[in-house]
């Protein structure tokens, strides 16, 4: 999985980046296949005394997005990644169920 970090008036420490990559490894197991790999964009903002995090994952012809806002930046990023992970699980289940049909 290719991950791009963009910070607007804010950034992440290298230790936080490695911790996030471990979380993205779980999403990578769900979405990366031999046909192609997913791309993730992490956008960090600091506005109105709140930290905002947005995670967008492009996979095949789908875009999975998660947004979160919190006083602590790392908590906001974790929440956004958790939302994306939940959506990825739903999307994989949906694709698997559409391909399977009962044998008659």
Backbone as CSV, one residue per row, in Angstrom:
resi,resn,N_x,N_y,N_z,CA_x,CA_y,CA_z,C_x,C_y,C_z
1,UNK,0.850,-1.159,0.000,0.000,0.000,0.000,0.900,1.227,0.000
2,UNK,0.594,2.135,-0.873,1.334,3.385,-0.974,0.622,4.440,-0.117
3,UNK,1.342,5.025,0.850,0.744,5.979,1.780,1.412,7.337,1.593
4,UNK,0.590,8.385,1.449,1.085,9.746,1.299,0.545,10.586,2.448
5,UNK,1.444,11.273,3.146,1.062,12.135,4.265,1.158,13.586,3.827
6,UNK,0.101,14.356,4.098,0.091,15.778,3.805,-0.339,16.506,5.069
7,UNK,0.481,17.435,5.517,0.154,18.191,6.722,-0.021,19.653,6.405
8,UNK,-1.121,20.213,6.810,-1.371,21.650,6.645,-1.219,22.287,8.015
9,UNK,-0.092,22.955,8.209,0.243,23.616,9.466,0.504,22.621,10.593
10,UNK,0.798,21.363,10.250,0.990,20.347,11.286,1.704,19.143,10.670
11,UNK,2.328,18.326,11.491,3.016,17.139,11.000,3.033,16.041,12.051
12,UNK,3.532,14.864,11.655,3.618,13.710,12.537,5.083,13.399,12.834
13,UNK,5.320,12.869,14.014,6.657,12.414,14.391,6.942,11.081,13.692
14,UNK,8.219,10.759,13.483,8.540,9.478,12.830,8.004,8.255,13.588
15,UNK,7.983,8.303,14.916,7.444,7.172,15.680,5.941,7.020,15.444
16,UNK,5.240,8.132,15.292,3.801,8.075,15.014,3.549,7.530,13.609
17,UNK,4.409,7.890,12.673,4.266,7.405,11.302,4.423,5.893,11.237
18,UNK,5.392,5.354,11.962,5.573,3.896,11.960,4.396,3.188,12.618
19,UNK,3.823,3.798,13.648,2.653,3.210,14.296,1.444,3.207,13.364
20,UNK,1.290,4.272,12.578,0.191,4.330,11.609,0.388,3.321,10.488
21,UNK,1.622,3.121,10.069,1.880,2.147,9.010,1.511,0.735,9.460
22,UNK,1.628,0.457,10.750,1.195,-0.841,11.273,-0.318,-0.987,11.160
23,UNK,-1.051,0.105,11.383,-2.506,0.060,11.226,-2.894,-0.081,9.759
24,UNK,-2.158,0.599,8.884,-2.445,0.489,7.453,-2.104,-0.906,6.926
25,UNK,-1.236,-1.639,7.613,-0.915,-3.008,7.195,-2.152,-3.898,7.268
26,UNK,-3.024,-3.642,8.244,-4.269,-4.407,8.355,-5.177,-4.134,7.156
27,UNK,-5.242,-2.869,6.751,-6.059,-2.510,5.588,-5.428,-3.066,4.317
28,UNK,-4.101,-3.087,4.286,-3.381,-3.613,3.125,-3.732,-5.078,2.887
29,UNK,-3.856,-5.861,3.951,-4.211,-7.270,3.812,-5.573,-7.442,3.153
30,UNK,-6.474,-6.504,3.420,-7.820,-6.595,2.853,-7.870,-6.168,1.390
31,UNK,-7.119,-5.140,1.029,-7.317,-4.511,-0.269,-6.264,-4.836,-1.322
32,UNK,-5.015,-5.073,-0.932,-3.981,-5.333,-1.921,-4.106,-6.735,-2.483
33,UNK,-4.123,-6.828,-3.806,-4.201,-8.121,-4.485,-3.163,-8.158,-5.593
34,UNK,-3.127,-9.244,-6.325,-2.194,-9.355,-7.439,-2.573,-8.396,-8.564
35,UNK,-3.842,-7.992,-8.621,-4.300,-7.080,-9.673,-3.857,-5.641,-9.451
36,UNK,-3.534,-5.276,-8.236,-3.114,-3.908,-7.960,-3.120,-3.636,-6.473
37,UNK,-2.511,-2.510,-6.127,-2.464,-2.144,-4.722,-3.245,-0.856,-4.496
38,UNK,-3.676,-0.673,-3.275,-4.446,0.512,-2.906,-3.485,1.657,-2.594
39,UNK,-3.991,2.879,-2.727,-3.224,4.071,-2.388,-3.975,4.834,-1.315
40,UNK,-3.254,5.258,-0.284,-3.870,5.982,0.825,-3.288,7.384,0.911
41,UNK,-4.170,8.356,1.195,-3.755,9.742,1.427,-4.222,10.127,2.820
42,UNK,-3.297,10.622,3.624,-3.606,11.082,4.970,-3.406,12.591,4.976
43,UNK,-4.480,13.335,5.254,-4.437,14.794,5.247,-4.689,15.280,6.667
44,UNK,-3.762,16.056,7.187,-3.836,16.565,8.557,-4.003,18.071,8.527
45,UNK,-4.920,18.595,9.352,-5.177,20.035,9.433,-5.303,20.453,10.885
46,UNK,-5.002,21.690,11.128,-5.211,22.280,12.457,-5.989,23.579,12.252
47,UNK,-7.271,23.544,12.569,-8.128,24.714,12.375,-9.037,24.890,13.581
48,UNK,-9.233,26.118,13.973,-10.158,26.471,15.055,-9.884,25.678,16.339
49,UNK,-8.607,25.593,16.712,-8.172,24.899,17.928,-8.539,23.411,17.947
50,UNK,-8.777,22.832,16.802,-9.062,21.398,16.679,-8.134,20.807,15.626
51,UNK,-7.766,19.549,15.819,-6.982,18.823,14.835,-7.921,17.958,14.017
52,UNK,-7.806,18.058,12.711,-8.662,17.292,11.819,-7.793,16.330,11.020
53,UNK,-8.284,15.118,10.843,-7.602,14.102,10.052,-8.573,13.521,9.036
54,UNK,-8.081,13.366,7.829,-8.877,12.774,6.760,-8.027,11.709,6.094
55,UNK,-8.578,10.526,5.943,-7.888,9.411,5.294,-8.736,8.982,4.105
56,UNK,-8.128,8.971,2.923,-8.812,8.562,1.699,-8.002,7.435,1.075
57,UNK,-8.660,6.297,0.838,-8.006,5.143,0.223,-8.667,4.899,-1.121
58,UNK,-7.855,4.903,-2.181,-8.338,4.606,-3.525,-8.020,3.145,-3.827
59,UNK,-9.056,2.374,-4.118,-8.902,0.948,-4.404,-9.806,0.587,-5.570
60,UNK,-9.200,0.078,-6.618,-9.893,-0.239,-7.869,-10.708,0.971,-8.310
61,UNK,-12.008,0.869,-8.358,-12.822,2.012,-8.768,-13.612,2.591,-7.590
62,UNK,-13.144,2.349,-6.371,-13.803,2.846,-5.164,-12.889,3.821,-4.425
63,UNK,-13.495,4.732,-3.708,-12.770,5.589,-2.782,-13.393,5.420,-1.410
64,UNK,-12.567,5.069,-0.445,-13.018,4.882,0.927,-12.463,6.052,1.726
65,UNK,-13.329,6.761,2.439,-12.886,7.952,3.164,-13.334,7.902,4.616
66,UNK,-12.489,8.443,5.469,-12.808,8.565,6.884,-12.296,9.892,7.409
67,UNK,-13.109,10.593,8.177,-12.736,11.892,8.736,-12.959,11.872,10.242
68,UNK,-12.106,12.609,10.943,-12.244,12.701,12.379,-11.671,14.025,12.861
69,UNK,-12.174,14.485,14.004,-11.727,15.743,14.602,-11.587,15.527,16.104
70,UNK,-10.447,15.981,16.655,-10.192,15.797,18.079,-9.143,16.809,18.516
71,UNK,-9.056,17.033,19.834,-8.030,17.924,20.360,-6.629,17.353,20.132
72,UNK,-6.494,16.039,20.259,-5.217,15.368,20.049,-5.141,14.875,18.606
73,UNK,-4.069,15.217,17.909,-3.930,14.867,16.496,-3.890,13.359,16.284
74,UNK,-3.107,12.660,17.090,-2.949,11.227,16.889,-4.244,10.467,17.139
75,UNK,-5.045,10.926,18.083,-6.359,10.316,18.337,-7.275,10.516,17.128
76,UNK,-7.217,11.692,16.523,-8.025,11.967,15.340,-7.620,11.061,14.180
77,UNK,-6.323,10.859,13.999,-5.852,10.004,12.912,-6.268,8.555,13.150
78,UNK,-6.133,8.073,14.382,-6.552,6.705,14.704,-8.038,6.500,14.429
79,UNK,-8.855,7.462,14.778,-10.296,7.337,14.547,-10.601,7.299,13.054
80,UNK,-9.931,8.128,12.277,-10.163,8.162,10.828,-9.725,6.849,10.179
81,UNK,-8.596,6.303,10.601,-8.124,5.025,10.061,-9.076,3.898,10.459
82,UNK,-9.620,3.955,11.662,-10.596,2.952,12.089,-11.854,2.979,11.245
83,UNK,-12.299,4.170,10.880,-13.481,4.285,10.015,-13.199,3.702,8.639
84,UNK,-12.013,3.968,8.110,-11.645,3.433,6.796,-11.548,1.911,6.853
85,UNK,-10.989,1.387,7.927,-10.861,-0.057,8.070,-12.231,-0.731,8.109
86,UNK,-13.181,-0.149,8.817,-14.536,-0.713,8.876,-15.192,-0.702,7.501
87,UNK,-15.000,0.370,6.747,-15.574,0.450,5.409,-14.913,-0.554,4.464
88,UNK,-13.605,-0.768,4.630,-12.893,-1.722,3.778,-13.397,-3.141,4.022
89,UNK,-13.662,-3.476,5.275,-14.195,-4.810,5.593,-15.564,-4.991,4.941
90,UNK,-16.420,-3.983,5.042,-17.750,-4.062,4.421,-17.647,-4.215,2.912
91,UNK,-16.732,-3.464,2.302,-16.582,-3.504,0.849,-16.076,-4.863,0.381
92,UNK,-15.129,-5.439,1.108,-14.618,-6.767,0.748,-15.711,-7.828,0.886
93,UNK,-16.496,-7.746,1.948,-17.584,-8.702,2.134,-18.613,-8.570,1.027
94,UNK,-18.903,-7.350,0.639,-19.874,-7.112,-0.422,-19.369,-7.687,-1.748
95,UNK,-18.104,-7.451,-2.072,-17.549,-7.993,-3.309,-17.527,-9.511,-3.293
96,UNK,-17.214,-10.102,-2.155,-17.156,-11.560,-2.055,-18.556,-12.150,-2.204
97,UNK,-19.565,-11.521,-1.596,-20.929,-12.036,-1.670,-21.515,-11.913,-3.067
98,UNK,-21.115,-10.879,-3.811,-21.631,-10.719,-5.165,-21.075,-11.773,-6.108
99,UNK,-19.877,-12.242,-5.863,-19.256,-13.214,-6.754,-19.729,-14.631,-6.473
100,UNK,-20.168,-14.893,-5.270,-20.587,-16.240,-4.910,-22.062,-16.441,-5.205
101,UNK,-22.375,-17.551,-5.784,-23.765,-17.868,-6.078,-24.018,-19.320,-5.685
102,UNK,-25.221,-19.626,-5.241,-25.506,-21.014,-4.872,-25.487,-21.929,-6.105
103,UNK,-25.010,-23.134,-5.908,-24.941,-24.104,-7.004,-26.307,-24.762,-7.129
104,UNK,-26.803,-24.840,-8.356,-28.122,-25.430,-8.581,-28.029,-26.687,-9.399
